Amino acid sequence: MAHITHHHEPARHWQDWVNMILGALMVASPWLFGYAPLEGATMNAVIIGFLVFALSALSLTLLDDWEAYISAGLGVWLILSPWLLGFALYDPARLAHLAIGILVVAVAVLEVWQSRPRS
C-alpha cells in the first residue's frame, strides 16, 4: 500500500475554514449589504463566493497546494471585478468585493507561505 504525504499540518486547516466563511459571506453579501438588485454584481458574488467556499471545503480533504493559488486568483478577481464588470460606482457592491477579495488573497498567501518547505 502506498503512503500518501500531505503538505498541510492539521493546525493549518484554519485557512480553509476562514476562506469557507469568506466564501459564504460573499454569497450572502448582495442581501446583507443591499446590492441584490445589481444583477451582474450579485451573480458575480454568488458564483465566486461559492467557488471560494467549495474550493476551501475540498482542500480540507485533498490537502494540496494548488487550492491556495486558485483561491488567490479568485480573490484577485473579486478585487478587480467591480471595474471589469461595471459596478464600481455602487459603494456596497464595490466595497464588499474589495474587502472579501483582499481577505481571500491574504489568507491564500499566508497558506502558501506557511506550507513552503522549511530548511
C-alpha positions, 0 to 999 in steps of 0.5 A, a space after each residue: 500500500 502506498 503512503 500518501 504525504 500531505 503538505 498541510 499540518 492539521 493546525 493549518 486547516 484554519 485557512 480553509 475554514 476562514 476562506 469557507 466563511 469568506 466564501 459564504 459571506 460573499 454569497 450572502 453579501 448582495 442581501 446583507 449589504 443591499 446590492 441584490 438588485 445589481 444583477 451582474 454584481 450579485 451573480 458575480 458574488 454568488 458564483 465566486 463566493 461559492 467557488 471560494 467556499 467549495 474550493 476551501 471545503 475540498 482542500 480540507 480533504 485533498 490537502 494540496 497546494 494548488 487550492 491556495 493559488 486558485 483561491 488567490 486568483 479568485 480573490 484577485 478577481 473579486 478585487 478587480 471585478 467591480 471595474 471589469 464588470 461595471 459596478 464600481 460606482 455602487 459603494 456596497 457592491 464595490 466595497 464588499 468585493 474589495 474587502 472579501 477579495 483582499 481577505 481571500 488573497 491574504 489568507 491564500 498567501 499566508 497558506 502558501 507561505 506557511 506550507 513552503 518547505 522549511 530548511 
